[in-house]
Amino acid sequence: MHSAIVLGGGMVGVSTALHLQRRGWSVALVDRKEPGRETSYGNAGIIQSEAVRPYPMPRDPATLARIAMGRTNDVRYRLASLPQHAGPLLRYWWNSTPERHREATLAWARLIAYATAEHDTLIRDAHADNLIRRAGYRLLHRDPVALEQAIAVAEENQRDFGVQFRVLDGRELAKAEPLLRDDLPGAIHWLGPWTVSDPGGLVSAYAGLFERLGGTMLHGDAQTLAQTTSGWSVDTTGGRIDAANVVVTLGPWSPQLLRKFGYRIPLVRKRGYHMHYQGGRSLDLPLVDTANGYAMAPMAKGIRITTGAELTSPDAPATPIQLGYAETAARELIEIGSRVEPEPWFGTRPCTTDMLPVLGPAPRHRGLWVNFGHGHQGFTLGPATARVLAETMNGEASSVDTSPYRLDRF
């Protein structure tokens, strides 16, 4: 029987463990915490089947100037941390030319095409349908010109990739979300995405399925990973474990571990914050307020506000300035109530400099595999990239061409 250790218990790691298990592998899933407690816990809870284009770095001088001067809530940076971001940001900027972004989009869209179908299988098997709503989400625009521009992009995505949407004018939006302010220009309703009332809970449900099917879950430190004569070993609270294969699914922590083995993968690390609110009104569907760089979604714990990107040091203390702006902007739209948690949650999105995940074998180490770097879409793409990797590890023909995602492209 083939054996594997999967390092990392987020959406990507748990999905990878399940897909290998389905192919008859003996799998141990190792994390320092319970499954779904890190980045997979903190997102906006949307399985974004409409996200057919990865996020490029803005290249027009006006937008870059607004970011530099702190006049946008989408992106914020701490000046002291910019030197450590400079190299990855330069590569990201270089890869965001229209031509290179088009190439990345083709490779990205192949994975997104599998997003909901692969989740669907796991949702059914994990009996987690109570967490899912299949009704899409809405992209709010406060400026009529911005709405027209967004409609043009949506039409392009529909033409090129079959993405389904509906445009709501101000009156239709007020009817769909009667608790919202009623003087807004309108919104795009993406029809295909699914929304999740408890993102961490969905990962936990998948992990529960893995255990029920005979999988082993252990607490341990990924940094103890070592190559042995027969494969790989990791120290856990239950002792050392060994397997012929190991899969690194540690999200933003993956490059740090892989550096031990001579691999250097540049990441743009985008920190995000969230907070829950109760005691006010709720929304029918998640709403992204594009002008103010945040999403708010109805969840089990209340309305969750999730922020855009903060460029800071990995160990820097919380500076939830974007959350404050987002909260103020949200209160202009709907009565959200009061904060539930004493402090905001924060986590890091692992964004590669060419906007594509890192997926496949490590070229210089037999039995070492990787699956990380999904940017903003690890929650969306976890099951899809897990299937692709498991197919490759099992010697099957892959459902997509994996060459754009290989580790040695950096």
MOLINHU-V972604 format. One record per residue. N is the residue number from 1. PSI is psi in radians with two decimals (NA if undefined). Layout:
n: (N:N)
psi: (PSI:PSI)
This chain:
n: (1:2:3:4:5:6:7:8:9:10:11:12:13:14:15:16:17:18:19:20:21:22:23:24:25:26:27:28:29:30:31:32:33:34:35:36:37:38:39:40:41:42:43:44:45:46:47:48:49:50:51:52:53:54:55:56:57:58:59:60:61:62:63:64:65:66:67:68:69:70:71:72:73:74:75:76:77:78:79:80:81:82:83:84:85:86:87:88:89:90:91:92:93:94:95:96:97:98:99:100:101:102:103:104:105:106:107:108:109:110:111:112:113:114:115:116:117:118:119:120:121:122:123:124:125:126:127:128:129:130:131:132:133:134:135:136:137:138:139:140:141:142:143:144:145:146:147:148:149:150:151:152:153:154:155:156:157:158:159:160:161:162:163:164:165:166:167:168:169:170:171:172:173:174:175:176:177:178:179:180:181:182:183:184:185:186:187:188:189:190:191:192:193:194:195:196:197:198:199:200:201:202:203:204:205:206:207:208:209:210:211:212:213:214:215:216:217:218:219:220:221:222:223:224:225:226:227:228:229:230:231:232:233:234:235:236:237:238:239:240:241:242:243:244:245:246:247:248:249:250:251:252:253:254:255:256:257:258:259:260:261:262:263:264:265:266:267:268:269:270:271:272:273:274:275:276:277:278:279:280:281:282:283:284:285:286:287:288:289:290:291:292:293:294:295:296:297:298:299:300:301:302:303:304:305:306:307:308:309:310:311:312:313:314:315:316:317:318:319:320:321:322:323:324:325:326:327:328:329:330:331:332:333:334:335:336:337:338:339:340:341:342:343:344:345:346:347:348:349:350:351:352:353:354:355:356:357:358:359:360:361:362:363:364:365:366:367:368:369:370:371:372:373:374:375:376:377:378:379:380:381:382:383:384:385:386:387:388:389:390:391:392:393:394:395:396:397:398:399:400:401:402:403:404:405:406:407:408:409:410)
psi: (2.37:2.57:2.58:2.53:2.24:2.10:1.93:2.11:0.56:-2.94:-0.73:-0.79:-0.81:-0.73:-0.69:-0.78:-0.74:-0.75:-0.63:-0.74:-0.71:-0.44:0.24:0.17:2.64:2.08:2.34:2.23:2.14:2.27:2.77:-0.33:-3.05:2.73:2.49:0.45:-0.17:-2.18:-0.64:-0.40:-0.55:0.06:-3.03:0.00:0.56:2.21:1.72:1.34:-0.25:-0.15:1.16:-0.16:2.20:2.76:2.00:2.84:2.35:2.46:-0.21:2.42:-0.62:-0.79:-0.74:-0.66:-0.70:-0.71:-0.80:-0.61:0.07:0.53:0.25:2.53:-0.10:-0.79:2.34:2.65:2.65:2.15:-0.70:-0.44:-0.12:-0.65:-0.66:-0.32:-0.24:-0.86:-0.96:-0.69:-0.65:-0.75:-0.71:-0.79:-0.75:-0.69:-0.10:0.21:2.70:-0.70:-0.82:-0.62:-0.63:-0.75:-0.80:-0.67:-0.71:-0.76:-0.64:-0.80:-0.51:-0.64:-0.78:-0.55:-0.43:-0.03:-1.03:-0.64:-0.73:-0.65:-0.71:-0.77:-0.81:-0.66:-0.80:-0.85:-0.55:-0.01:0.82:0.33:-0.41:-0.29:-0.14:2.45:2.32:1.11:0.14:-2.91:3.01:2.47:1.82:2.41:2.25:-0.21:2.19:-0.64:-0.77:-0.64:-0.77:-0.72:-0.71:-0.63:-0.71:-0.73:-0.72:-0.72:-0.65:-0.74:-0.61:-0.76:-0.78:-0.56:0.02:0.32:2.32:2.39:2.92:2.40:2.26:2.16:3.14:-0.72:-0.76:-0.64:-0.72:-0.55:-0.68:-0.64:1.34:-0.29:-0.16:2.76:2.49:0.27:0.57:2.62:-0.66:-3.02:2.81:2.20:1.85:2.14:-0.45:-0.58:2.74:2.63:2.65:2.25:-0.24:1.56:-0.79:-0.61:-0.61:-0.74:-0.74:-0.68:-0.72:-0.70:-0.65:-0.68:-0.78:-0.78:-0.73:-0.54:0.15:0.10:2.73:2.26:2.28:2.66:2.37:3.04:2.00:-0.48:-0.20:0.05:2.29:2.55:2.41:3.10:-0.46:0.00:-1.97:2.64:2.67:2.48:2.30:3.00:-0.35:0.15:3.11:2.42:2.65:2.59:2.79:-0.47:2.66:2.46:2.18:1.90:0.95:0.27:-2.24:-0.26:-0.10:-0.83:-0.62:-0.74:-0.75:-0.40:-0.52:-0.47:0.25:0.23:2.31:1.93:1.97:2.35:2.49:1.95:1.92:1.88:2.49:2.69:2.71:2.82:2.57:2.64:2.38:2.81:-0.06:-2.57:2.94:3.02:2.73:-0.85:2.75:2.57:2.23:2.09:1.63:-0.63:-0.40:0.17:0.73:2.88:2.55:2.39:2.43:2.17:3.04:-0.59:0.07:-2.89:2.21:2.21:2.22:2.33:3.06:-2.49:2.34:2.22:1.91:-3.11:2.57:-0.61:0.20:2.54:2.87:2.32:1.32:0.88:-0.71:-0.65:-0.70:-0.80:-0.76:-0.73:-0.76:-0.77:-0.68:-0.66:-0.35:-0.37:-0.67:2.65:1.88:-0.18:-2.69:2.83:2.44:-0.84:2.62:-0.56:2.59:2.61:2.57:2.65:3.08:2.29:2.22:1.68:2.07:2.81:-0.27:0.19:0.16:2.57:2.84:2.10:2.09:-2.84:2.62:2.17:-0.44:0.10:1.95:2.32:0.06:2.16:2.75:2.63:1.55:-3.13:0.63:0.06:-2.20:-0.04:0.50:-0.68:-0.73:-0.81:-0.11:-0.98:-0.59:-0.85:-0.49:-0.74:-0.80:-0.78:-0.77:-0.68:-0.80:-0.82:-0.53:0.03:0.32:2.84:2.24:2.59:-0.32:2.81:2.07:-0.07:-0.59:-0.28:0.05:2.61:-0.65:0.28:-0.27:NA)
